[in-house]
């Protein structure tokens, strides 16, 4: 399982996130995606902890918590959806076969 963290400050780094979540257990990995073009953080991230129980404790404690002048959104991460699942091209056009 992985934890999704939303509404993060753009100044946060992996060490900051790790320190906060370490209060609730062992942090295995922190991932903070950045924008491909600007290199700037995108305002969300993911944390993996050693056990599901530690992750749930962190979610319960941190969801809605105020950190770096922002109200965090913390929940179980959902599996990434396939972006091409709709069947349309880049403009949203769908091909039909009759």
C-alpha positions, 0 to 999 in steps of 0.5 A: 500500500502507498499513501497519497499526500495532497496539497503540499507546499511547493517548498517541501522536500523528501526529507521534510515529508519523511520526518513527519511520517516517521513519527508514525512508523518506519518510512520506506520511500517518499516520492514527490513528483515534479513537473517535466517542463519546469522541474517544480514540485507538483504539490502532491506526493506518495509515502510507503511505510513498513506496515499497513498499520503504520500507514493507516495510523499516519493517514488517521493522524495527518489527514486534514492536519495543518502543515506549512500553512496548508491543510493536508489531504492524506489517504490510501493511494489509488492505482494509477489509471491508464490514460488511454483507457477511453479509446480516443485520440489526443483531441478526444475523438473516438473512432467507430467501426460499423 
